Amino acid sequence: MNKFAVIDIGSNSVRLMMIAGGKVLYKTIKTTRLGEGLAFSCELCEAAKTRTLEALTAFVNQAKSEGAKKIVAFATAAMRSAKNGFEFARFVENEIGLKIEIISGEEEAQIGILGALGKNDGSIIDIGGASTELIVQKNGEITYRKSLDIGVVRIRDICQRSQPKTRTLSVDTVKEYGEPQLYGKAYAIGGTATTIAALLLNLDKYDREAVSKTVVTRAQVRALADELFSKTVEEISSHPCVDALRADVLAGGVEWLYAILEYLNVDEIHVSDGDNLEGYAISRGMLHS
């Protein structure tokens, strides 16, 4: 049975997905915050690159030890927006032999909806570390897609943990989506959405099946944002499903999600663990849709 490994190099986290026989075996994550500081600088900082290289090295070694026939990697907003993003990709390839494909915001949106919905209809909100994609699919065709340069790391860098500043930034930025015509059910993917589901379910251990069955109301998102801003980072990270390096960006991400739901007049969202990792693998023929 052929095994494949897919690595997603995001602006907040690096993730590994192992595949065998056209099915997902598991996903695992390391938070490296590659997009740290990009709200004020046009270059990836040395500390973030070092953290990310260490995570990539560990994941490549893990995939090889488990018999991966092929290891592929793609990168999103942090590396495509940074002036030295392609330089870092070449450095990684020279250091550990991992070739990285830096994808556009449009393709990120496309593989996000492919991984979450396949050819089914619906609307997707994908909040990342440095970008957020909104995609609509109707009758199996994408009718709207737009990527904005805002995500949980950028929000943290600009607003720190100020709820008023985060709310103002979110309300001002969300208008850039224009007036999209949503279709079908609304879904949310990415670390912010899945962490919201895990918190509302009060999971002791992350459960992708339980998370993917979760429906979250706009009112619940509002209440959770207020709750998270009222807590310290240490209190947030004490929850077993919140990574210590995600705790300081989570409140901002939830506030941003609420602004999107309010702007689009969406009353509830369906959370999906399936996302651009699956979509990338499907688009490259390594995973069954």
N, C-alpha and C positions, 0 to 999 in steps of 0.2 A: 504494500500500500504506500503510494507516494506521499511524502510529507513536504509541506511548504511552510515558509515563515514569511509573514508580512509585518513590516515595522512602519508605524506612523510617527513621524517626527513633528509633533505639534508645538505650539507656542508656549504651552504650559507643561505638557507631559509627553513622554515617549512611550509608545505602547507596542507590545508584541502580540501577534495572533498566530497560533499554530493551527495548521490545517492538515487533515489526513482523509483520503478518500472523498474529497470534495466537501467535507464537513468541518466545521470549527471544533477544534479540541478544547481550546481555552484562550483567554486573553489575559495579559498581565501588564502592569503599568509601573513606570518610574517617573516621578515628577521632577523635572529638571529646569523648568522655567526658562527655556531658550529665548523667549521674547522679552525677558526682563530689560527694562530701560528703553525699549524701542519707541515708547511714546515721546521720548525726548532726544533720542539719538538715532542715527540712520544705520548703525552698525551693531551686530551681535557682540556682546561683551565677552571678555576672556573667561570669566568665571562661569557664565552660562554655557559657553562652548565646551569647557572642560567637563562640566556636569553631564552634558549631553553626550559627549564622546564616551565617557565612562559607562553611561547607560547603554549606548549602542554596542560597545564592546561586550558588555555582559550579555546582552540579548543575542548577539551574533554567536557567541560561545555557547549559550544555552540552546539555540536552534541547531547548531552543528552537533552538539552532544546528543540531541534527541533525533538525529538522523534526517534533518531537513535536506531535501534534494535541491531546493532552491530558496534563496533568501532575497526578498525584494524590499525596498524602502521608498517611501515617498514623504515629502515635506510640504508644509502648508504656509500659513501667513508669515510667520517669523522669518523663515529663510527666503521666501520670495520677495519680501519687502525690504529686507536688510541689504545694504550696499555690498556687504561682504558675505551674503548668503551663498552664492555659487562658489566663492572661494572656500568657505567652510565645507561645502559638499565635496569639493575636490580633495581637501585635507583629510576628511573622513575616509574617502576611498583610498587614498595613499597609505593611511595609517592602518586600516583594518580590512581593506578590500571590499567595502560595502558601497555600491553605487546608489546614489540617492537621486530620485526624480523629484524635482521641484514643480508642483502642479499649480495651475492658475486657480483663482477664486471661483471661476466658472466651472472648472472640472471638479473642484472640491465640493461645490454644490451638487453637481451631477452624481458623483459617487456617493455622496451622503444620502440622497434620496434613493439611489439604487440599493444601498445596503440596508436601509430601513424599510423600504416599501416594495422594492423590485419594480414590477410594472403596475402595481396597484396605485390607485388614485389617492391623493391626499396632499397636505401642505406640511412642510418641514421647517422647523427652526433649529439651527445648529450653532450653538454658542461655543466658540473656541477660546483660545488664549489671546489671540490678536485679531481675530475676525469673526464675523457672525454671518451665516448664510441663511437666506429665506428662499425656499423653493416650492413651487406649486406644480403638481402633476395631474393632468386631466386626460382621461381616455388613453392612458399610457404614454402621453407626451408631456414634456416639460413646457408649461405655458408662461412661467415666470421664474426667474432666478436672479438674485442679486447678493453680492458679498460686500459687507461694510467693514472698514478697518477699525473694528472695535471688538474687544473680547475681555475676558476677566483679568488678564495680566495688564492690559492697557488701562482698564478702569482702575485697577489698584494703583498703578503708577501715577495716574493723573489725580485721582480722588483720595488716595489712601483708603481709610475706612470711614470716610465722612458720608453719611447717608444723604444729607442735603445736596452735596456736590455730585454724588453718584446719580441721584434722582434728576438733577438738572441736566447733566451730561446725557443721560439716557433719553429723557424726553426730547431734548434738542436733536439728538442723533437719529432716533428712530424715524423721524420724518423723511429721512433720505430714502426710505423704502418706497415712497410715493403712495400710490393707491392700488396695490395689487389685489386681484380678484382671487381670494382663496377658494379652494375646492376640497370637498370631502372632509375627513377628520383632520384635525391639526395634531402634529406629532412634534416632540422635542427630542433631540439627540445630543450627545456629547456629555462631558463630565459634569457640567452644572446640572443638567436634567436628570441624569442617573443618580447623582448624589441627592438631589431633592427627593426623588422617589425612595431612596434608601432611608433617608431621614424620616419621611412621613410614614414609612412602613416600620420604622424603628428596628431595622435589621441588625443583628449581632454580627453577621457576616454577609458580604455582598452576594446577592443571588440574582443572576442575570434574568432568569425566567420570571421571578417575582417582580423585578423592576420593569420588565417589558409588558407586564399586565396592569401597570399602574396608570390610573387616570387622575390628573391633578387639576383642581379648579383654580381659576384666577384668584379667588379669595384666599385659597390656601397659599398661593405664591406670595400674595401681599403679606399675609400673616407671618410666613416664614422669613421673608426679607426683614421685617421689623424685629423679629426674634433674634435673627443672626446679628443684626447691627447692635442689638442690646447686649450681646455676649462678647467676651474677650476671645481672642484667637485661640488661647489655650483651652477655653471651655468648648469651643467648636471642635477643636481637634481631639477632644476626649471621646467623641463618638467613634465607635469602631469602624464605621464606613467612611470616615472623613480622613483623608491623607493629611498629615501634618503640614505639608507644603501646599495643600489646597485650601486650608482653613482660612487663610487671610485674604483669599480672592473670592470665596464662596458667597459672602453677603452681597458683594457688588454684582456678581453674576445673577443672583436671584432677583435683585432690584432691576437689572437690565432686562431679564426675562419678563418681569411684570410690566415694564414699560412697553415691550413688544406686544404682549397680550392685550394690554389696554388700548394701544394705538390701533391694533387690528380688530379690536372688539371680539376677541376669542375668549369664550367662557371657560373652556377646559382643554387640556392637552393630554395626549397619550404619550407616555414615555417609551422610547425604544432603545434597547441596548445595542441593536444592530445599527451600524453607522458607516462612515467612510472606509473603515478597515475592511468590512465585508464588501462594500461597493468597489473598492479598488481591486480586491481579489477576484470578484465576479467579472469585472471588466477586463482582467488579465487572464481569465480562463482557469483560475486555480480553485474556484469555489462555485458550487452549484447555486443558482439563483432560486 
